Amino acid sequence: MTGKAAALDETSLFQPYETAAAVLVAVSGGPDSMALLALAARWGKTPGRPRIEAATVDHGLREGSRSEAEGVARAAAALGVPHHLLTWTGPKPSTRLQERAREARYALLDACAARIGASVLLTAHHADDQAETILFRLTRGSGVAGLAGMARETRRGNLVHGRPLLGVGKAGLVAFCEAEGISFVTDPSNSDPRFARTGLRRLTEVLAAAGLGRDGLLRLGARAARAEAALADCARLRLDFPGAETGEGLYRANISALREAPPEFLVRLLSREIARLRPDGAPPRLDRAEALAARLAAALGTGAGLGASLGGMVARLDKKGVLTLSPEPPRLSRVHRQRSL
């Protein structure tokens, strides 16, 4: 999809959400989310389509944020869309501010979606955001899955998080707002040098001048996504062990068949099962999963046992090649913690 306003067709953008119970649109007030709100409101007017509601999170991090959120509420009302103003309350962290603000934002949005009976949450991530995400992960040595960028849909419990504008450039969204007479605000934090994303945007400009622009990063992401799909499909077949126990709080299987396999299968097994076992559903850090996978591979090769911890789980490999993953006890001994990864 091009960056031109004329390419914004709400029928195709929102078609995947036709059967949603209701749709909650996250709106910050910027051109991206204001365009998303207007398009969703237009789409939702057709009889039989899901109910559309909107929500804005006031993080309370800068002067004027409340009045901006109230402005979004007025714009939503003019479109006939119910609006929810959500507030991040309590003391704000002094470190990792953007990361923690993001966590708080999604917690508030998810809770709002549950209250109103919405099965879909839509955010206005666009093609420029996708390219920036791919570059961000590239600079941090991400694996193939990370380089694929953001998925068009992710699931958190019963909620589908959709990103219908991933194929649209920011310029096209700004052009749409200008053509439709939609007011929007500009977040000054986007140019705040304290935040890593600001430096990344400057790097993006340098790379674009050298020939690695947005389209090149998006091609990299698409190819990484294709490779990841193939690897994931192969891993599903290779990691289906006969007699494996995959109950709540437990994974146990004889993984001796991986003795001669590429280490990537062990990394994926650890990441998959630890994410399944953890209450937050988050996989362990990739570098730590890789380190434990290397130790497991060495132990499998020599027929040795192994005990370690990773991502809040205890991993035990016996001499027969049986791997057990289970939650750490409430208090690990100091010696065990010193051994853990």
C-alpha positions as CSV (number, residue, x, y, z in Angstrom):
1,M,0.0,0.0,0.0
2,T,1.4,3.4,-0.9
3,G,1.8,6.4,1.3
4,K,-1.0,8.4,-0.5
5,A,-4.2,9.2,1.3
6,A,-6.2,7.7,-1.5
7,A,-4.8,4.3,-0.7
8,L,-6.6,4.2,2.7
9,D,-9.6,1.9,2.1
10,E,-11.3,1.1,5.4
11,T,-13.1,-1.9,3.9
12,S,-9.9,-3.8,3.2
13,L,-8.1,-2.5,6.3
14,F,-10.7,-3.8,8.8
15,Q,-12.0,-6.8,7.0
16,P,-10.2,-9.2,9.4
17,Y,-12.3,-7.8,12.3
18,E,-15.8,-8.3,10.8
19,T,-16.7,-10.9,13.3
20,A,-15.3,-9.2,16.4
21,A,-17.6,-8.8,19.4
22,A,-16.6,-5.1,19.6
23,V,-13.5,-3.1,18.6
24,L,-11.5,-0.8,20.8
25,V,-9.3,1.7,19.0
26,A,-6.3,3.1,20.9
27,V,-6.0,6.8,20.1
28,S,-3.2,9.1,21.3
29,G,-4.1,12.2,19.3
30,G,-1.3,12.0,16.7
31,P,-2.0,11.8,13.0
32,D,-1.6,8.0,12.9
33,S,-4.2,7.2,15.5
34,M,-6.6,10.0,14.5
35,A,-6.6,8.6,11.0
36,L,-7.2,5.1,12.4
37,L,-10.1,6.4,14.5
38,A,-11.8,8.2,11.6
39,L,-11.4,5.2,9.3
40,A,-12.7,2.8,12.0
41,A,-15.7,5.0,12.7
42,R,-16.5,5.2,9.0
43,W,-16.2,1.4,8.6
44,G,-18.3,0.7,11.7
45,K,-21.3,2.7,10.5
46,T,-22.3,-0.1,8.1
47,P,-25.1,-2.2,9.8
48,G,-23.9,-5.6,11.1
49,R,-20.3,-4.5,11.7
50,P,-18.9,-4.6,15.3
51,R,-19.4,-1.7,17.7
52,I,-16.5,0.7,17.6
53,E,-15.2,2.4,20.8
54,A,-12.0,4.4,21.5
55,A,-9.7,4.9,24.4
56,T,-6.9,7.3,25.2
57,V,-4.2,6.8,27.8
58,D,-3.1,9.9,29.7
59,H,0.4,8.9,31.1
60,G,0.6,12.2,33.0
61,L,4.2,12.6,32.0
62,R,4.1,16.1,30.5
63,E,2.1,19.3,30.7
64,G,-0.9,19.4,28.4
65,S,-1.3,15.6,28.1
66,R,-4.7,15.8,29.8
67,S,-6.1,18.5,27.5
68,E,-4.9,16.5,24.5
69,A,-6.7,13.4,25.7
70,E,-9.8,15.4,26.3
71,G,-9.5,16.7,22.7
72,V,-9.4,13.2,21.4
73,A,-12.6,12.5,23.4
74,R,-14.3,15.4,21.7
75,A,-13.2,14.2,18.3
76,A,-14.5,10.7,19.0
77,A,-17.8,12.1,20.1
78,A,-18.1,14.1,16.9
79,L,-17.6,10.8,15.0
80,G,-20.3,9.1,17.2
81,V,-17.7,6.8,18.8
82,P,-17.8,6.3,22.6
83,H,-14.5,7.3,24.3
84,H,-12.7,6.1,27.4
85,L,-10.1,8.3,29.0
86,L,-7.6,6.1,30.9
87,T,-5.1,7.4,33.4
88,W,-1.7,6.0,34.5
89,T,-1.8,6.8,38.1
90,G,0.8,6.5,40.9
91,P,4.6,7.3,41.0
92,K,6.4,7.2,37.7
93,P,9.7,5.3,37.3
94,S,13.0,7.2,36.9
95,T,14.5,4.5,34.6
96,R,13.2,2.7,31.5
97,L,10.4,5.2,31.4
98,Q,9.2,4.6,27.8
99,E,9.2,0.8,28.3
100,R,7.3,1.0,31.5
101,A,4.8,3.5,30.1
102,R,4.2,1.1,27.3
103,E,3.5,-1.7,29.7
104,A,1.1,0.5,31.7
105,R,-0.6,1.6,28.5
106,Y,-1.4,-1.9,27.3
107,A,-2.5,-3.0,30.8
108,L,-5.0,-0.1,30.8
109,L,-6.1,-0.7,27.2
110,D,-6.5,-4.5,27.8
111,A,-8.6,-3.9,30.9
112,C,-10.8,-1.4,29.1
113,A,-11.3,-3.8,26.3
114,A,-12.4,-6.5,28.8
115,R,-14.8,-4.1,30.5
116,I,-16.6,-3.1,27.3
117,G,-16.6,-6.6,25.8
118,A,-14.2,-5.9,23.0
119,S,-12.4,-8.9,21.4
120,V,-10.1,-6.7,19.3
121,L,-7.8,-3.8,20.2
122,L,-6.5,-1.7,17.3
123,T,-3.3,0.4,17.3
124,A,-2.0,2.8,14.6
125,H,1.4,1.3,14.1
126,H,2.4,2.1,10.5
127,A,5.1,1.2,8.0
128,D,7.6,3.7,9.3
129,D,7.1,2.3,12.8
130,Q,7.7,-1.2,11.4
131,A,11.0,-0.1,9.7
132,E,12.1,1.5,12.9
133,T,11.3,-1.6,15.0
134,I,13.3,-3.8,12.6
135,L,16.2,-1.4,12.8
136,F,16.0,-1.3,16.6
137,R,16.1,-5.0,16.8
138,L,18.9,-5.3,14.3
139,T,21.0,-3.0,16.4
140,R,20.4,-5.3,19.4
141,G,21.3,-8.5,17.6
142,S,17.8,-9.9,17.5
143,G,17.1,-13.3,16.0
144,V,15.1,-14.1,12.9
145,A,11.8,-13.7,14.7
146,G,12.6,-10.3,16.0
147,L,13.8,-9.1,12.6
148,A,10.4,-10.0,11.2
149,G,9.1,-6.9,13.0
150,M,5.6,-6.5,14.4
151,A,2.9,-8.9,13.4
152,R,-0.3,-7.7,11.9
153,E,-2.1,-9.5,14.7
154,T,-0.9,-10.8,18.1
155,R,-3.1,-12.4,20.8
156,R,-3.0,-11.6,24.5
157,G,-5.4,-14.0,26.2
158,N,-8.8,-13.6,24.6
159,L,-7.9,-10.2,23.0
160,V,-6.6,-9.8,19.5
161,H,-4.2,-6.9,19.1
162,G,-4.5,-5.7,15.4
163,R,-2.3,-3.3,13.5
164,P,-4.2,-2.6,10.3
165,L,-2.0,0.3,9.2
166,L,1.3,-1.6,9.0
167,G,1.3,-1.3,5.2
168,V,0.7,2.4,5.2
169,G,3.4,5.1,5.5
170,K,3.2,7.9,8.0
171,A,3.1,10.5,5.2
172,G,-0.1,8.9,3.9
173,L,-1.7,9.1,7.3
174,V,-0.8,12.8,7.6
175,A,-2.1,13.4,4.1
176,F,-5.4,11.6,5.0
177,C,-5.9,13.8,8.1
178,E,-5.1,17.0,6.1
179,A,-7.5,16.0,3.3
180,E,-10.3,15.1,5.7
181,G,-9.8,18.2,8.0
182,I,-8.8,16.0,11.0
183,S,-6.9,17.8,13.7
184,F,-4.0,16.1,15.4
185,V,-1.2,16.8,17.9
186,T,2.5,16.2,17.7
187,D,4.1,14.4,20.7
188,P,7.2,16.3,21.8
189,S,8.7,13.2,23.3
190,N,9.3,12.0,19.7
191,S,12.2,14.4,19.5
192,D,13.3,14.1,23.1
193,P,17.1,13.1,23.1
194,R,16.6,11.2,26.4
195,F,14.9,8.4,24.6
196,A,16.5,5.7,22.5
197,R,13.9,6.0,19.7
198,T,15.0,9.6,19.0
199,G,18.6,8.5,18.3
200,L,17.2,5.6,16.2
201,R,15.3,8.0,14.0
202,R,18.5,10.0,13.4
203,L,20.2,6.7,12.5
204,T,17.4,5.9,10.1
205,E,18.0,9.2,8.3
206,V,21.8,8.3,8.0
207,L,21.1,4.8,6.7
208,A,18.5,6.0,4.2
209,A,21.1,8.4,2.8
210,A,23.4,5.4,2.4
211,G,20.7,3.3,0.6
212,L,19.1,1.4,3.5
213,G,15.8,3.3,3.8
214,R,12.4,2.3,5.0
215,D,11.6,0.1,2.0
216,G,14.9,-1.8,2.4
217,L,14.2,-2.4,6.1
218,L,10.7,-3.6,5.3
219,R,12.1,-6.0,2.7
220,L,14.4,-7.4,5.4
221,G,11.5,-7.8,7.8
222,A,9.4,-9.6,5.2
223,R,12.2,-12.0,4.3
224,A,12.9,-12.6,8.0
225,A,9.2,-13.3,8.6
226,R,9.2,-15.8,5.7
227,A,12.3,-17.6,7.1
228,E,10.8,-17.5,10.6
229,A,7.6,-19.2,9.4
230,A,9.6,-22.0,7.8
231,L,11.8,-22.5,10.9
232,A,8.8,-22.5,13.2
233,D,7.1,-25.1,11.0
234,C,10.1,-27.3,11.0
235,A,10.6,-26.9,14.7
236,R,7.0,-27.9,15.4
237,L,7.7,-31.2,13.7
238,R,11.1,-31.8,15.3
239,L,10.0,-30.9,18.8
240,D,7.0,-33.1,18.9
241,F,8.4,-35.8,21.3
242,P,6.4,-39.0,21.9
243,G,5.2,-39.1,25.5
244,A,6.0,-35.5,26.3
245,E,4.2,-34.1,29.5
246,T,3.0,-30.6,28.9
247,G,0.7,-30.0,31.9
248,E,0.3,-26.8,33.9
249,G,3.6,-25.9,35.6
250,L,5.5,-28.8,33.9
251,Y,7.3,-29.8,30.8
252,R,9.0,-33.2,30.6
253,A,10.3,-35.0,27.5
254,N,13.1,-37.2,26.3
255,I,15.0,-34.9,24.0
256,S,17.9,-37.2,23.2
257,A,16.8,-37.1,19.5
258,L,18.2,-33.6,19.5
259,R,21.7,-34.8,20.2
260,E,22.9,-34.2,16.6
261,A,20.4,-31.5,15.8
262,P,21.2,-27.8,15.1
263,P,21.3,-25.8,18.4
264,E,18.4,-23.7,17.1
265,F,15.9,-26.4,18.0
266,L,17.0,-26.4,21.7
267,V,16.8,-22.6,21.7
268,R,13.2,-22.7,20.4
269,L,12.2,-25.5,22.7
270,L,13.3,-23.6,25.8
271,S,11.8,-20.3,24.5
272,R,8.5,-22.0,23.7
273,E,8.0,-24.0,26.8
274,I,9.2,-21.3,29.2
275,A,6.8,-18.8,27.7
276,R,4.0,-21.4,28.1
277,L,4.9,-22.0,31.7
278,R,5.4,-18.4,32.8
279,P,2.3,-16.5,34.0
280,D,3.1,-13.5,31.8
281,G,3.6,-15.7,28.7
282,A,7.0,-14.0,27.9
283,P,9.9,-16.0,26.6
284,P,13.3,-15.8,28.2
285,R,15.9,-13.4,26.9
286,L,17.3,-14.9,23.7
287,D,21.0,-14.7,24.7
288,R,20.2,-16.6,27.9
289,A,18.2,-19.2,26.1
290,E,21.1,-19.6,23.7
291,A,23.6,-20.0,26.6
292,L,21.5,-22.7,28.2
293,A,20.8,-24.4,24.9
294,A,24.6,-24.7,24.4
295,R,25.0,-26.3,27.8
296,L,22.2,-28.7,27.1
297,A,23.7,-29.6,23.7
298,A,27.1,-30.3,25.4
299,A,25.4,-32.4,28.1
300,L,23.4,-34.4,25.6
301,G,26.6,-35.1,23.6
302,T,28.4,-36.6,26.6
303,G,25.4,-38.2,28.3
304,A,25.8,-36.0,31.4
305,G,23.1,-34.5,33.6
306,L,22.6,-30.8,34.0
307,G,20.7,-28.4,36.3
308,A,20.2,-24.7,35.8
309,S,17.5,-22.0,35.9
310,L,16.2,-19.7,33.2
311,G,13.3,-17.2,33.0
312,G,12.0,-18.3,36.4
313,M,12.1,-22.0,35.5
314,V,14.4,-24.8,36.7
315,A,15.8,-26.9,33.9
316,R,17.0,-30.4,34.7
317,L,18.4,-32.9,32.2
318,D,19.1,-36.4,33.3
319,K,21.7,-38.8,31.9
320,K,19.0,-40.5,29.7
321,G,18.2,-37.2,28.0
322,V,15.0,-36.4,29.8
323,L,14.5,-32.7,30.2
324,T,12.2,-31.3,32.9
325,L,11.2,-27.7,33.1
326,S,9.2,-26.4,36.2
327,P,8.8,-23.2,38.1
328,E,11.5,-22.2,40.5
329,P,10.6,-22.6,44.2
330,P,9.8,-19.4,46.0
331,R,13.3,-19.0,47.3
332,L,16.3,-20.5,45.5
333,S,19.4,-21.1,47.6
334,R,22.2,-18.6,47.1
335,V,24.4,-21.4,45.6
336,H,21.6,-22.3,43.1
337,R,21.2,-18.6,42.1
338,Q,24.9,-18.3,41.5
339,R,24.7,-21.3,39.0
340,S,21.6,-19.9,37.2
341,L,21.8,-18.2,33.9
